[in-house]
Amino acid sequence: MAELSTLARPYAKAAFQYAADASDLQGWSDSLAVAAAVAAQDTVVKLLSSPSYTATQQAEKTIEVCGDALNEKSRSFVQVLAENRRLKLLPQIYQQFEVLKANREKTVEVSVVSASEISTEQQEKLASALSSKLERQVNMQVSIDDSLIGGVVVRAGDTVIDGSIRGRLAKLAEVLNS
């Protein structure tokens, strides 16, 4: 997968730079999200892998499926990707674009998995603490996983904070077995 990320990086940077210069980061983000979702569909993956379709045909079909979600510039971007046989990279391009966008906007997506329901007050305190620690605005998604036994697991990008009882028991078992 690292190879796909490497191939996608220049396209993501180019799209981001254009969107930033045009002051349309959210518009490009929305367009790339749709294009990435379309490119990830099984039937489209088969289309993009098929040697019987030309790059132009692949671009036309992809743009057709995306419909009005793509503006003129994002359609041109899809055509450039098709010409370079890079349409399969749309999901990776979108992911890297979102990372660049989050860095520019000083935001971070945080996933919190809890063993039990977290009150709104607790969520606000956690978001505030994470925001000051990460020096970014926090967009938090909370879910429940009974198997944690107690506590929470927080994921913010590459950072994982495992404050669950299950995690602590696993660490204890590791220490005892070594």
Secondary structure in CASP SS format (residue, H / E / C, confidence):
PFRMAT SS
TARGET T0000
AUTHOR 0000-0000-0000
METHOD secondary structure of the structure
MODEL  1
M C 1.00
A H 1.00
E H 1.00
L H 1.00
S H 1.00
T H 1.00
L H 1.00
A H 1.00
R H 1.00
P H 1.00
Y H 1.00
A H 1.00
K H 1.00
A H 1.00
A H 1.00
F H 1.00
Q H 1.00
Y H 1.00
A H 1.00
A H 1.00
D H 1.00
A C 1.00
S C 1.00
D C 1.00
L H 1.00
Q H 1.00
G H 1.00
W H 1.00
S H 1.00
D H 1.00
S H 1.00
L H 1.00
A H 1.00
V H 1.00
A H 1.00
A H 1.00
A H 1.00
V H 1.00
A H 1.00
A H 1.00
Q C 1.00
D H 1.00
T H 1.00
V H 1.00
V H 1.00
K H 1.00
L H 1.00
L H 1.00
S H 1.00
S C 1.00
P C 1.00
S C 1.00
Y C 1.00
T C 1.00
A H 1.00
T H 1.00
Q H 1.00
Q H 1.00
A H 1.00
E H 1.00
K H 1.00
T H 1.00
I H 1.00
E H 1.00
V H 1.00
C H 1.00
G H 1.00
D H 1.00
A H 1.00
L C 1.00
N C 1.00
E H 1.00
K H 1.00
S H 1.00
R H 1.00
S H 1.00
F H 1.00
V H 1.00
Q H 1.00
V H 1.00
L H 1.00
A H 1.00
E H 1.00
N C 1.00
R C 1.00
R C 1.00
L H 1.00
K H 1.00
L H 1.00
L H 1.00
P H 1.00
Q H 1.00
I H 1.00
Y H 1.00
Q H 1.00
Q H 1.00
F H 1.00
E H 1.00
V H 1.00
L H 1.00
K H 1.00
A H 1.00
N H 1.00
R H 1.00
E H 1.00
K C 1.00
T E 1.00
V E 1.00
E E 1.00
V E 1.00
S E 1.00
V E 1.00
V E 1.00
S E 1.00
A C 1.00
S C 1.00
E C 1.00
I C 1.00
S C 1.00
T H 1.00
E H 1.00
Q H 1.00
Q H 1.00
E H 1.00
K H 1.00
L H 1.00
A H 1.00
S H 1.00
A H 1.00
L H 1.00
S H 1.00
S H 1.00
K H 1.00
L H 1.00
E C 1.00
R C 1.00
Q E 1.00
V E 1.00
N E 1.00
M E 1.00
Q E 1.00
V E 1.00
S E 1.00
I E 1.00
D C 1.00
D H 1.00
S H 1.00
L H 1.00
I C 1.00
G C 1.00
G C 1.00
V E 1.00
V E 1.00
V E 1.00
R E 1.00
A E 1.00
G C 1.00
D C 1.00
T E 1.00
V E 1.00
I E 1.00
D E 1.00
G C 1.00
S C 1.00
I H 1.00
R H 1.00
G H 1.00
R H 1.00
L H 1.00
A H 1.00
K H 1.00
L H 1.00
A H 1.00
E H 1.00
V H 1.00
L H 1.00
N H 1.00
S C 1.00
END
